[in-house]
Amino acid sequence: YIGNTTDYFVVRDSYLHEASGNSQIYYWDSGIILYNAHNGTIHSNNAFDNYRGIFSQNSNNNNISNNKLFNNSYGIQISNSDSNIVSGNNASYSRDALTVYGILITYSSGNIISDNNIYWISDYGLLLFSSSNNTINNNTLAYNHRGIYLLRSSDDNDISNNTLYLNNGYGIYLADSNNVKISNNTFTNEGIYILGNQ
């Protein structure tokens, strides 16, 4: 747990597994928790068999890169956190849970989600909820139940140069999200679905 700091910090080369414990700001069973923590680097860690692998809340300007997230209910969750880079991570497989995410972004803006590999997630590979002005590019999503989903006013996002194949649901799905740019994505056995006024 790292919280309430603007100091530069690095967490790297760590194994985080079977985490337990929570309170009002410690989310259930998370390998790494950032709370109001800015200017950090989370690099080359292995998080597995946790409820959440990496969780960031109210935390800006962090770099979450090259981590391996295996068998977590949530691989990476970014909530109320802006201007972060989430890149080069591998999120795969899932625990038995009602709702499972490879990467979940909620109420956040200005983030770059790039070059991530998301495989075998039993629900959402990558979901943005009420999150705007984010860039989603060069990611690969395969064998997930759903691909890239934008829900509830996830406006002004850029989705480009992603590769999506053999996801059971739609490759890219937009619901009530406006001014979204979708370009140069590659699909196999799936497509794009748009619901509502875009």
C-alpha positions as CSV (number, residue, x, y, z in Angstrom):
1,Y,0.0,0.0,0.0
2,I,1.3,3.4,-1.0
3,G,-0.8,6.4,-0.1
4,N,-1.0,10.2,0.2
5,T,2.3,11.1,-1.4
6,T,3.7,13.1,-4.3
7,D,7.2,11.7,-3.9
8,Y,8.7,9.7,-6.8
9,F,8.7,6.0,-6.0
10,V,9.3,2.7,-7.7
11,V,7.8,-0.8,-7.1
12,R,9.5,-3.4,-9.2
13,D,10.5,-7.1,-9.5
14,S,8.1,-8.1,-6.7
15,Y,5.8,-11.2,-6.4
16,L,2.5,-10.4,-4.9
17,H,0.1,-13.2,-4.4
18,E,-2.9,-14.3,-2.2
19,A,-3.2,-10.8,-0.7
20,S,-5.8,-10.4,2.1
21,G,-7.3,-7.6,4.2
22,N,-9.2,-4.4,3.5
23,S,-10.5,-1.2,5.1
24,Q,-12.2,1.8,3.7
25,I,-9.3,2.7,1.5
26,Y,-7.6,-0.7,1.2
27,Y,-9.5,-2.6,-1.5
28,W,-10.2,-6.2,-0.9
29,D,-7.2,-8.5,-1.3
30,S,-5.1,-6.3,-3.6
31,G,-1.5,-7.0,-4.5
32,I,-0.6,-3.3,-5.0
33,I,-2.7,-0.4,-3.9
34,L,-2.1,3.2,-4.8
35,Y,-4.3,5.7,-2.9
36,N,-3.8,9.4,-3.6
37,A,-0.3,8.5,-4.7
38,H,1.3,10.3,-7.6
39,N,4.5,10.2,-9.7
40,G,5.2,6.5,-9.2
41,T,6.4,3.6,-11.3
42,I,5.0,0.1,-11.0
43,H,7.2,-2.0,-13.2
44,S,7.9,-5.7,-13.9
45,N,5.9,-7.2,-11.0
46,N,4.1,-10.5,-10.9
47,A,0.6,-10.3,-9.2
48,F,-1.3,-13.6,-9.1
49,D,-4.1,-15.2,-7.1
50,N,-5.3,-11.9,-5.7
51,Y,-8.7,-10.3,-5.9
52,R,-7.2,-7.2,-7.5
53,G,-3.7,-7.4,-8.9
54,I,-3.0,-3.6,-9.1
55,F,-5.5,-1.0,-7.8
56,S,-5.2,2.7,-8.2
57,Q,-7.6,5.2,-6.7
58,N,-7.3,9.0,-6.8
59,S,-3.7,8.6,-8.1
60,N,-2.3,10.5,-11.1
61,N,0.8,10.6,-13.2
62,N,1.9,7.0,-12.5
63,N,3.5,4.5,-14.9
64,I,2.1,0.9,-14.6
65,S,4.2,-1.1,-17.0
66,N,5.4,-4.6,-17.9
67,N,3.6,-6.3,-15.1
68,K,2.3,-9.9,-15.3
69,L,-1.2,-10.3,-13.8
70,F,-2.4,-13.9,-13.6
71,N,-5.5,-15.4,-12.1
72,N,-6.8,-12.2,-10.4
73,S,-10.5,-11.2,-10.5
74,Y,-9.3,-7.7,-11.6
75,G,-6.0,-7.5,-13.3
76,I,-5.6,-3.7,-13.1
77,Q,-8.2,-1.3,-11.9
78,I,-7.8,2.5,-12.3
79,S,-10.5,4.6,-10.5
80,N,-10.7,8.4,-10.3
81,S,-7.1,8.5,-11.5
82,D,-5.9,10.7,-14.4
83,S,-2.9,11.0,-16.7
84,N,-1.5,7.5,-16.0
85,I,0.3,5.2,-18.4
86,V,-0.7,1.6,-18.4
87,S,1.5,-0.2,-20.9
88,G,3.1,-3.5,-21.7
89,N,1.2,-5.5,-19.1
90,N,0.0,-9.0,-19.5
91,A,-3.4,-9.9,-17.9
92,S,-4.6,-13.4,-18.3
93,Y,-7.0,-16.0,-16.9
94,S,-9.4,-15.3,-14.1
95,R,-10.7,-16.5,-10.8
96,D,-14.2,-17.7,-10.2
97,A,-16.1,-14.4,-9.8
98,L,-19.3,-12.9,-11.0
99,T,-17.6,-10.0,-12.9
100,V,-14.0,-10.2,-14.0
101,Y,-11.9,-7.6,-15.8
102,G,-8.5,-7.6,-17.4
103,I,-8.2,-3.8,-17.2
104,L,-11.0,-1.7,-15.7
105,I,-11.0,2.1,-15.9
106,T,-13.7,4.1,-14.1
107,Y,-14.2,7.9,-13.7
108,S,-10.7,8.6,-15.1
109,S,-9.4,10.7,-17.9
110,G,-6.2,11.4,-19.8
111,N,-4.8,7.9,-19.4
112,I,-2.8,6.0,-22.0
113,I,-3.6,2.3,-22.2
114,S,-1.2,0.8,-24.8
115,D,0.7,-2.4,-25.8
116,N,-1.1,-4.6,-23.2
117,N,-1.9,-8.2,-23.8
118,I,-5.2,-9.4,-22.4
119,Y,-6.2,-13.1,-22.7
120,W,-8.7,-15.6,-21.4
121,I,-10.6,-13.1,-19.2
122,S,-14.1,-14.5,-18.4
123,D,-15.9,-11.2,-18.6
124,Y,-14.5,-7.8,-19.9
125,G,-11.1,-7.7,-21.4
126,L,-10.9,-3.9,-21.2
127,L,-13.7,-1.7,-19.9
128,L,-14.0,2.1,-19.6
129,F,-16.9,3.3,-17.5
130,S,-17.7,7.1,-17.3
131,S,-14.1,7.8,-18.4
132,S,-13.2,10.3,-21.1
133,N,-10.2,11.6,-23.1
134,N,-8.2,8.3,-22.8
135,T,-6.1,6.7,-25.5
136,I,-6.4,3.0,-26.1
137,N,-3.9,1.8,-28.7
138,N,-1.7,-1.1,-29.8
139,N,-3.4,-3.6,-27.4
140,T,-4.1,-7.2,-28.1
141,L,-7.2,-8.8,-26.8
142,A,-8.0,-12.5,-27.5
143,Y,-10.1,-15.3,-26.2
144,N,-12.0,-13.0,-23.7
145,H,-15.7,-13.1,-23.2
146,R,-15.8,-9.4,-24.3
147,G,-13.2,-7.2,-26.0
148,I,-13.1,-3.4,-25.5
149,Y,-16.2,-1.9,-24.0
150,L,-17.0,1.8,-23.4
151,L,-20.1,2.5,-21.2
152,R,-22.0,5.4,-19.7
153,S,-20.6,8.6,-21.1
154,S,-17.1,7.4,-21.9
155,D,-16.6,10.3,-24.4
156,D,-13.8,11.6,-26.5
157,N,-11.7,8.5,-26.3
158,D,-9.3,7.3,-29.0
159,I,-9.3,3.5,-29.9
160,S,-6.7,2.8,-32.5
161,N,-4.3,0.1,-33.8
162,N,-5.6,-2.6,-31.5
163,T,-5.8,-6.3,-32.4
164,L,-8.9,-8.3,-31.4
165,Y,-9.6,-11.9,-32.1
166,L,-11.7,-14.7,-30.9
167,N,-13.5,-12.7,-28.2
168,N,-17.0,-14.1,-27.6
169,G,-18.7,-10.8,-27.4
170,Y,-18.2,-7.7,-29.6
171,G,-14.7,-6.7,-30.4
172,I,-15.5,-3.0,-29.6
173,Y,-18.7,-2.0,-28.0
174,L,-19.9,1.6,-27.3
175,A,-23.0,2.5,-25.3
176,D,-24.0,6.1,-24.6
177,S,-20.4,7.3,-25.4
178,N,-19.9,10.2,-27.8
179,N,-17.1,11.5,-30.0
180,V,-15.1,8.3,-29.9
181,K,-12.5,7.8,-32.6
182,I,-12.1,4.2,-33.8
183,S,-9.4,3.6,-36.4
184,N,-7.0,1.1,-37.8
185,N,-8.1,-1.8,-35.5
186,T,-7.8,-5.4,-36.7
187,F,-10.7,-7.9,-36.0
188,T,-11.1,-11.6,-36.4
189,N,-14.6,-13.1,-35.9
190,E,-16.0,-10.0,-34.2
191,G,-16.8,-6.4,-34.9
192,I,-18.0,-3.0,-33.7
193,Y,-21.4,-2.4,-32.0
194,I,-22.6,1.1,-31.2
195,L,-25.7,1.8,-29.0
196,G,-27.2,5.2,-28.5
197,N,-26.4,8.6,-30.0
198,Q,-22.7,8.7,-30.8
